[in-house]
Amino acid sequence: MIKYIVRYGAMRILGVFTYPEHSVFQHGQRVIVRTTRGQESGTVLCQATPESLAGIKGEWIEDRVIRPMTEADEIECRRLQAGEKDEFIRCRNIIRKMEITMDLVRVEHIFGGERIIVYYVAEGRVDFRELVKVLASEFQTRIEMRQIGVRDETKLLADFGDCGKEVCCNWYLTEMPPVSMKMAKLQKATLDPTKISGRCGRLKCCLRYEYDHYIETQKELPPIGCRVNTEEGEGKVVGQEILAQKVIVDLNDHGRKLFCPKSLQILSLEQPEKIRKDVAEKTEEE
């Protein structure tokens, strides 16, 4: 019995699914799977080896692959996807008529027809009990309401980012990484919010990707404020070029110059408590 990692659903959920037969699925092959939500269509990513599972953070469900997707299944998927547009309009009209404060994002109709999932954005908690009853009567199926954030909204609706590629949240990310302005400052990225914000209006996820490397590399450099002895005399470290693995030293009358850490001799630290506090703040994540 072989296990596979399969991506399914509008939120691109990852699950581990078994297939009892000896057939081997290839990457990208479409399949019908059984999940906690019912029968769904999904895409095989790879076999569920210990190495591949180690790269998946968080929890994932375990269930089974029902069958490879047939031509009839493909036709049914296209029919349901086309019907979601009409269901979205009908759902939005009902929400407006009931004057419920929420922004409808998407309506997802599960392949097996067991339920319709309604994704929405709202500032606070919403009492949607009456809405669920009306929607269940309208669509004659089970209704599941899912309140999401602005990043999840982008995951459902966005296509391409400023880099020209698919937005990461809708391509391969399984969870949203924490991102802060301190990461942008450490990497010396522009601090213009319009340039470092993604389609969701929040800081771009890609600011997080190299941050750990910057932190580890920074530890190998003399901290800012450190008094050092150079081949050109004594000076004070006033800046760090992390990727270049060099520091900027103020030599007083001789100006500021770049030096490799190996050529420096650390003499003392000025305001060590402040320096330690600055380093701690840089490693803190929002």
NORMOWO-V672640 format. One record per residue. RES is the residue in one letter. OMEGA is omega as a letter, one per 30 degrees, with the letter a starting at -180 (999 if undefined). NEAR is the number of other ideal C-beta (glycine too) atoms within 12 Angstrom. Layout:
{{RES:OMEGA:NEAR} {RES:OMEGA:NEAR}}
This chain:
{{M:a:15} {I:l:21} {K:a:27} {Y:l:38} {I:a:36} {V:l:44} {R:a:34} {Y:l:40} {G:a:32} {A:l:34} {M:l:32} {R:a:27} {I:l:33} {L:l:34} {G:l:37} {V:a:34} {F:l:37} {T:l:24} {Y:a:29} {P:a:13} {E:a:15} {H:l:8} {S:l:16} {V:l:16} {F:l:31} {Q:l:15} {H:l:17} {G:a:15} {Q:a:25} {R:a:27} {V:l:40} {I:a:34} {V:l:42} {R:l:28} {T:l:34} {T:a:20} {R:a:30} {G:l:26} {Q:a:30} {E:l:41} {S:a:39} {G:l:42} {T:l:30} {V:l:34} {L:a:33} {C:l:26} {Q:a:25} {A:l:29} {T:l:16} {P:a:12} {E:a:11} {S:l:20} {L:l:23} {A:a:10} {G:l:18} {I:l:26} {K:l:13} {G:a:15} {E:l:14} {W:a:27} {I:l:25} {E:l:21} {D:a:27} {R:l:25} {V:a:39} {I:a:27} {R:l:24} {P:a:26} {M:l:29} {T:l:15} {E:l:11} {A:l:14} {D:l:24} {E:l:18} {I:l:15} {E:l:23} {C:l:29} {R:l:17} {R:a:18} {L:l:28} {Q:l:22} {A:l:14} {G:a:23} {E:l:28} {K:l:17} {D:l:19} {E:l:29} {F:a:30} {I:l:16} {R:l:23} {C:a:39} {R:l:25} {N:l:17} {I:l:29} {I:l:30} {R:a:16} {K:l:15} {M:l:22} {E:l:11} {I:a:27} {T:l:19} {M:l:28} {D:l:23} {L:a:36} {V:a:32} {R:l:31} {V:a:36} {E:l:39} {H:a:39} {I:a:35} {F:a:39} {G:l:24} {G:a:20} {E:a:23} {R:l:29} {I:a:36} {I:a:38} {V:l:43} {Y:a:32} {Y:l:34} {V:l:27} {A:a:25} {E:l:12} {G:l:9} {R:a:13} {V:l:24} {D:a:15} {F:a:27} {R:l:15} {E:l:19} {L:l:29} {V:l:28} {K:a:16} {V:a:21} {L:l:35} {A:l:22} {S:a:15} {E:a:25} {F:l:29} {Q:l:14} {T:a:25} {R:a:22} {I:l:32} {E:a:27} {M:l:33} {R:l:31} {Q:a:25} {I:l:29} {G:a:23} {V:l:25} {R:l:32} {D:l:29} {E:l:31} {T:l:34} {K:a:35} {L:a:33} {L:a:25} {A:l:26} {D:a:15} {F:l:16} {G:a:22} {D:a:17} {C:a:15} {G:l:8} {K:l:15} {E:l:19} {V:a:31} {C:a:31} {C:a:36} {N:a:29} {W:a:20} {Y:a:19} {L:l:30} {T:l:26} {E:a:22} {M:a:28} {P:l:27} {P:a:18} {V:l:30} {S:l:23} {M:l:26} {K:l:26} {M:l:33} {A:a:27} {K:a:21} {L:a:31} {Q:l:32} {K:l:19} {A:l:24} {T:a:16} {L:l:18} {D:a:11} {P:a:15} {T:a:12} {K:a:14} {I:l:27} {S:a:26} {G:a:33} {R:a:26} {C:a:27} {G:l:17} {R:l:28} {L:a:35} {K:l:37} {C:a:34} {C:l:26} {L:a:33} {R:a:32} {Y:a:18} {E:a:24} {Y:a:32} {D:l:19} {H:l:17} {Y:a:29} {I:a:24} {E:l:15} {T:a:21} {Q:a:29} {K:a:18} {E:a:19} {L:l:32} {P:a:36} {P:l:32} {I:a:30} {G:a:29} {C:l:33} {R:a:28} {V:l:35} {N:a:21} {T:l:32} {E:l:17} {E:l:20} {G:a:21} {E:l:22} {G:a:34} {K:l:32} {V:a:35} {V:l:25} {G:l:25} {Q:l:35} {E:a:25} {I:a:27} {L:l:16} {A:a:16} {Q:l:21} {K:l:25} {V:l:34} {I:a:28} {V:l:39} {D:a:27} {L:a:24} {N:a:16} {D:a:10} {H:l:14} {G:a:14} {R:a:21} {K:l:26} {L:l:25} {F:l:34} {C:a:20} {P:a:28} {K:a:16} {S:a:20} {L:l:30} {Q:a:19} {I:a:26} {L:a:19} {S:l:18} {L:l:21} {E:a:21} {Q:a:16} {P:a:17} {E:l:12} {K:a:15} {I:l:23} {R:l:16} {K:l:16} {D:l:22} {V:l:24} {A:l:15} {E:a:18} {K:a:28} {T:l:21} {E:l:17} {E:l:20} {E:999:16}}
